[in-house]
């Protein structure tokens, strides 16, 4: 993907999934017990980090803080969801980067994919309550399937095109750190790497994006493009002794 005419890519773009959330834990329990509904009272937007998620965010922040000063992020773009905002806050604090060194900008276009009437349902719950939707999702495929009241991956990609245009317009030449969600990470990869449906779904099938995993790109002037550098990088978590978790999104419809 090329930057729009008259604009410039950031020098570095990091895309980070939030740390493990309380919703991830509740989902695992519900799936293991064969329950139809994930037992969590919070709205998806209000689901906080788990204790492990806070450790993961802190560990990643130390890694960013240890980068040379001219390699650290200049601006932090964050989903409005609590688990992403907590990750961003802990990351910035543990990196030792105050507001005047790392600007924080919350952007609703980075919010989680909306799951509509499938929100909080497990795989068993979807099949039990909406068997026709389960069949339709398999037929259409997750890239194009839009549950009632929710979004498809294409819908997410549409809003992220707008976000990337803003990044090239307002943060060209800067180092930009994005903290968001699993689907956001994959859809950003789709855009930046100019992938197609088959390619991004093949990546998705290989496994979930790790919590606090880092995918990054460096700008290469000769190609006038962002070139992949790190993919689902979790070494900072392992070095800090924070377990790596690769659970599905908190209240997301599961993989087929």
C-alpha positions in Angstrom: 0.0 0.0 0.0 1.4 3.4 -1.0 0.9 6.6 1.0 -1.6 9.0 -0.6 0.0 11.5 -3.0 1.6 14.4 -1.2 1.9 12.6 2.1 4.5 10.4 3.8 4.6 7.2 5.7 5.7 7.1 9.4 9.4 6.1 9.9 8.3 3.2 12.0 4.8 1.7 12.6 4.3 -0.7 15.5 0.9 -2.5 15.9 0.3 -4.1 19.3 -2.5 -6.2 20.5 -3.7 -5.4 24.1 -2.6 -7.6 27.1 -4.7 -10.5 28.2 -8.1 -9.3 29.4 -10.6 -10.5 32.0 -12.8 -11.4 29.0 -10.2 -13.7 27.6 -10.1 -15.6 30.9 -14.0 -15.7 31.1 -14.2 -17.0 27.5 -11.7 -19.8 28.1 -13.8 -20.9 31.2 -17.1 -20.8 29.2 -15.7 -22.7 26.3 -14.1 -25.4 28.6 -17.4 -25.9 30.4 -19.4 -26.0 27.2 -21.5 -23.0 28.2 -23.5 -21.0 25.6 -22.7 -17.6 27.1 -19.5 -16.0 28.4 -20.1 -15.1 32.0 -19.0 -11.5 32.2 -21.1 -8.5 33.2 -19.1 -5.7 31.6 -19.8 -4.3 28.2 -17.1 -5.4 25.7 -15.7 -1.8 25.7 -15.4 -1.9 29.5 -13.6 -5.3 29.9 -10.3 -4.6 31.8 -6.9 -6.3 31.7 -6.3 -9.4 33.8 -3.4 -9.4 36.3 -1.4 -11.2 33.7 -2.4 -8.7 31.1 -1.0 -5.9 33.3 2.3 -7.8 33.6 2.5 -8.2 29.9 1.9 -4.5 29.2 4.5 -3.5 31.7 7.1 -6.0 30.3 6.5 -4.6 26.8 6.8 -1.0 28.0 10.2 -1.8 29.5 11.3 -3.0 26.0 10.2 0.2 24.4 11.9 2.2 27.1 15.2 0.5 26.5 15.2 1.4 22.8 17.7 4.2 21.8 16.0 7.6 22.2 15.9 8.1 18.4 14.1 4.8 18.0 11.3 5.2 20.5 7.7 6.0 19.5 6.7 9.6 19.1 2.9 9.1 19.1 0.6 6.5 20.6 -2.7 5.7 18.9 -5.1 3.6 21.0 -8.5 1.9 20.8 -11.0 3.5 23.2 -11.7 0.0 24.8 -10.6 -0.2 28.4 -8.2 -3.2 27.9 -6.4 -1.3 25.2 -6.2 2.0 27.1 -4.9 0.2 30.2 -2.3 -1.5 28.0 -1.3 1.8 26.5 -1.1 3.5 29.9 1.0 0.8 31.5 3.3 0.6 28.5 3.9 4.3 28.5 4.5 4.4 32.3 6.9 1.5 32.3 8.7 2.9 29.3 9.3 6.1 31.2 7.8 8.1 28.4 5.6 11.0 29.7 3.0 12.8 27.6 5.5 15.4 26.3 7.6 12.5 24.9 4.9 10.1 23.8 1.6 11.7 22.8 -1.5 9.6 23.4 -4.4 9.8 20.9 -7.5 7.6 21.4 -9.2 6.9 18.1 -12.5 5.1 17.8 -11.5 3.6 14.4 -9.2 1.3 16.3 -12.1 -0.2 18.4 -12.7 -3.9 18.5 -14.7 -5.5 15.6 -18.4 -5.4 16.6 -20.1 -8.7 16.9 -23.7 -7.6 17.0 -26.1 -10.3 18.2 -23.3 -12.9 18.5 -21.7 -10.8 21.3 -20.8 -12.9 24.4 -21.7 -16.2 22.7 -19.4 -19.2 22.7 -19.1 -21.6 19.7 -21.8 -23.8 21.3 -24.0 -20.8 22.0 -23.9 -19.6 18.4 -24.8 -23.0 17.0 -27.5 -23.4 19.6 -29.2 -20.0 19.4 -28.5 -19.0 15.7 -27.8 -22.2 13.7 -28.7 -20.4 10.5 -26.1 -17.7 11.1 -23.5 -20.3 12.0 -24.2 -22.0 8.6 -24.1 -18.6 6.8 -20.8 -17.7 8.3 -19.3 -20.9 7.1 -20.7 -20.4 3.6 -19.8 -16.7 3.2 -16.5 -16.9 5.2 -15.4 -14.7 8.0 -13.9 -12.0 5.8 -17.3 -11.0 4.4 -19.7 -12.3 7.0 -21.5 -9.5 8.9 -23.7 -10.7 11.9 -26.8 -8.6 12.5 -25.8 -5.5 14.3 -22.1 -6.3 13.8 -19.2 -5.9 11.3 -17.4 -7.9 8.8 -13.7 -7.8 8.4 -14.3 -5.6 5.3 -16.2 -3.1 7.5 -13.2 -2.9 9.8 -10.8 -2.5 6.9 -12.9 0.4 5.6 -12.5 2.4 8.8 -8.8 1.5 9.0 -8.2 2.9 5.5 -9.3 6.2 6.9 -7.1 5.8 9.9 -4.0 5.1 7.7 -4.7 8.2 5.6 -4.8 10.2 8.8 -1.4 8.7 9.9 0.2 9.6 6.6 -1.2 13.1 6.7 -0.5 14.0 10.4 2.3 11.7 11.4 4.5 11.3 8.4 8.1 10.8 9.3 7.3 10.0 12.9 7.4 6.7 14.8 3.8 5.6 15.5 2.7 3.0 18.0 -0.8 1.5 17.7 -2.4 -0.4 20.6 -5.6 -2.2 19.6 -7.1 -5.7 19.1 -6.5 -8.9 17.3 -8.7 -8.2 14.3 -7.2 -4.7 14.0 -3.7 -6.2 13.8 -4.7 -8.6 11.0 -6.7 -6.0 9.1 -3.8 -3.5 9.3 -1.5 -6.2 8.0 -4.0 -6.7 5.1 -3.7 -3.0 4.2 -0.1 -2.3 4.8 1.2 -5.5 3.1 -1.4 -5.3 0.3 -2.7 -8.8 1.0 -5.9 -10.4 -0.4 -8.6 -12.4 1.4 -6.9 -15.8 1.0 -3.6 -14.5 2.3 -4.9 -12.8 5.4 -7.2 -15.6 6.3 -4.3 -18.1 5.9 -2.4 -15.9 8.4 -5.4 -15.9 10.7 -5.7 -19.7 10.6 -2.1 -20.1 11.7 -3.0 -18.9 15.1 -4.2 -16.0 17.2 -2.2 -12.8 17.6 -0.4 -13.0 21.0 -1.4 -10.6 23.7 1.1 -7.7 23.7 2.6 -9.2 20.5 4.3 -6.6 18.3 4.1 -6.4 14.5 6.1 -3.6 13.0 7.1 -1.9 9.8 10.1 0.3 8.8 9.9 2.9 6.0 12.2 2.3 3.0 12.6 5.4 0.9 13.8 3.4 -2.1 10.5 1.5 -2.3 8.4 4.4 -0.8 6.8 1.7 1.3 6.5 0.3 4.8 8.4 -3.0 4.9 7.7 -5.7 7.5 10.2 -6.0 10.4 8.7 -7.8 13.4 5.7 -10.2 13.2 3.9 -11.2 16.5 7.2 -10.4 18.4 6.9 -11.6 22.1 10.5 -11.8 23.2 10.1 -8.9 25.7 7.4 -10.8 27.5 9.5 -14.0 27.7 12.6 -12.1 28.9 10.5 -10.5 31.7 9.0 -13.9 32.7 5.5 -12.8 31.7 3.7 -15.8 30.1 2.7 -15.5 26.4 -1.0 -15.9 25.8 -2.7 -16.3 22.4 -6.4 -16.5 23.2 -9.2 -15.3 20.9 -10.6 -11.8 21.5 -12.6 -11.5 24.6 -16.2 -11.7 23.3 -15.5 -12.5 19.7 -17.2 -15.0 17.4 -14.7 -17.9 17.3 -12.7 -19.2 14.3 -14.6 -21.7 12.2 
